[in-house]
Amino acid sequence: MASLRSPLRTLQSLLRELRYVSAQAGRPYRDMAAYQHLREAFRAHRITSEKLCRAQHELHFQAATYLCLLRSVREHLALHQEYHAKGERSTEEAAGLVGLKLPQQPGGKGWDP
């Protein structure tokens, strides 16, 4: 996290991640307690007339950190499902998994030198 984006963009990204999570759970994201909490917290910490609102900046930093966690968990699960051992793999499948092709024999299968 090099720099924080605007609070609105952070909230939108958090809601997008909640939609991914709720789609897997099979229920609307607006019924989740996390959605209710985020909505209330961001409404309570709107920009005020103060020059520096520490609570708002702290909330924004915590929200950005939580967003990073949600994204990382989602991407980790996707990678885990793709590359997790599915039993014994053939040599061709293992080579294809890392983007390689096995060399072809000049005479095809059954070719004797």
N, C-alpha and C positions, 0 to 999 in steps of 0.2 A: 504494500500500500504506500505508494510514493506520496500522493497528495489526495486530499479529500475532494470529492466532487460536490456539486450543490446538494443541499439536503433533499430537495425534491427528486433529483435523479437517484439518490441513494434510496429514498423511499420507494420509488418506482421499481428499482432493481430488486429490492427486498420483496416487494409484492409479486414480482415475476418468479422469484425463487419459491415463494410460498405457493404459487400456482402449480409449480412442478411437483412440490411435495404433496399438495392436496390431490393432484391428479392420480398419484400413486395410491393415496389413501382412499380415493373414490368418494370424496365429499367436497363441497364448495369451500374455497379458501376463506370466504367471508365468515364462515361458521367457526373457524379456528380461533383459539384463544390468542395465538401469536398475532393474528391480524388485528384483533380488538386492541391488544396492548400497543402495537405499533401505531395504530391510528390515534389512540388517546395520547400517547407520548408525543407524537409529532404535533398534534394540535395544541398540547399544553406548552410546547416550547417553540412557538412561532417567534418570528423576529419581532423584537420589541423596540422601544425607543432608546434602550440602553446602548451605550457604545460597545460594550463587551459583555455578552451574556454567556457566562461560563457553563451554565447548565445546558444551554443549546449546543455549544461546541462539544461538550462531553457526550450528549445524546447522539450527536452526529457521528462522533468517533466510534462510539459503541455500536451504532447501527452499521457503519461501514465494516467494522470488524466482524459482526455477525453475518453480514452479507458475504464476506470473504469465506467464513466458515461454511455457510450453506452451499456456496458454489463449489468449494473444495470437496465437500462430502458428496455432492451430486456427481462431480467429475470422477472422483475416486470410485464410486459405485459403478459408473459406466465402464471405466477401465478394468475394474475387477471382473465384471461380467464378461467382458470381451476376452481377457487374457487368462482368466483363472483356469486351472487345469480341468479339462473335461475328459479325463481318462487318458489312455495312451493315444498319442497322435502319430500319424504316419510321418515319414521323412518329408514328403511333399507338403503336408499340412504345416509342419513346423517351419519349413523354409518359407512358405507363403505367408506365415504369420509375421515374419520379420521383413518381408518384401523381396525375397530371393526366389530364383527359379533353379531347379535342378538341371544339370546338363543332360541333353538327350543323347542316347547312344546313336552312333552313325547308322547302324543297320536296323534300328528299332528293337523291340523286345525279341528275345530269342536269338539275337545276333551272336555268333561265335567267332572269335578272332582267328 
